């Protein structure tokens, strides 16, 4: 007997329920990845994520080869490709991890229909790409939690399975054709300091984090120059790490740092359950406000200055430049850069979210769009009109200015916290640095936002 496992956002062998179920049901398994041109067509195949994905597929193939198998790669419409592979291999069942975006749900439906037409069955497995899947915990009278804290309380009470070990052997039918995996080096416009992908790398990162980093997480997660977060987000996005395993191992480690870390992991599931219940919020406001976002030439110029990290607010610019250089940004940077765009510049959050998705290696529809909406005040934040002041944020989270000096070389020679206020430098020093003047006055920005939202 033969079974197909379609890998999507779960590019690993450890703790993989679909693979485990396929191996239990069949003697031979086809581990399949289908590169879907529709993902590129939808503008979602950003070079940084394609490069990281290339590492993940290579690593998955290598791990399967160590176990006597290999990865089969195809390109095309997933429903048609899976159907063709199942026929070629004589497989009577296909296993897949449940996904929660509109795209994933549509793919699953089409796959089920295509397989049913041939009398084959699709088995969909929960708790593969999230720790607690959407729908497991719901409030009375609603499809999803709209507020994080009560969700977290219920989420914590769920008992998660013991993580599954990686299989020792995987027998794959020999005759199947496989497309080549695009090499990372062949992908253009990749951020110069992009992290490496793949399951082995993800596990190495997690093991080091649990050994050395997590204990200080509570105190240090907001420390911009300290860079003291786990950096596992791309591994969770591509599924080279299992969220169930990350939560279970963090809880086993214990202590206040691990508890704060697990709470953060819960935010990820929280957004997935919002998106699963309301797929339209990928583009539509979760809550409608009175917003009259700025548009026109001046608004476009402001958006471009923001993208380039030339707003004249050093901490905002440092964060934006970290994004270009690494395809990743510290969470505190994401918060203050997003608040600057959506509130201080009063530009539509979708403009900023698009740019983040173009660059973030962990760029994810649920996490990116709903975090953006949270910051913009159209989402689940219960204080939708608060505005982060970039100067206060800088002084609090980068008190000596090291983060700014690292990412804004024009200001590298300015010592201490003075780097956050370059407009106070002597005129000649300012002019020589080539660093721009602020594109907006903070109090004017605040007034414009309040007026646009109908607060004044
Ligand atoms: P750690 O601090 O080590 O946290 C561990 C894990 O918890 C993260 O990997 C992530 O999976 C989860 N987590 C932490 N904070 C959040 C959060 N606010 N929301 C959801 N999950 C969280 N995260 C993404 O994975 N993809 C995105 O596209 C994304 N876009 C964002 C856009 C904005 C405007 C903001 C404010 C946040 C965004 N985040 C996104 C959330 C968060 O910034 C990143 O998950 C985090 O910075 C990743 O770094 P880390 O793995 O070192 O995090």
Boltz pocket constraint, residues with backbone or C-beta under 6 A from the ligand:
constraints:
  - pocket:
      binder: B
      contacts: [[A, 221], [A, 229], [A, 230], [A, 231], [A, 232], [A, 233], [A, 234], [A, 236], [A, 237], [A, 261], [A, 264], [A, 265], [A, 266], [A, 267], [A, 268], [A, 271], [A, 329], [A, 330], [A, 331], [A, 332], [A, 334], [A, 335], [A, 338], [A, 356], [A, 360], [A, 362], [A, 363], [A, 364], [A, 365], [A, 367], [A, 368], [A, 369], [A, 371], [A, 372], [A, 375]]
      max_distance: 6.0
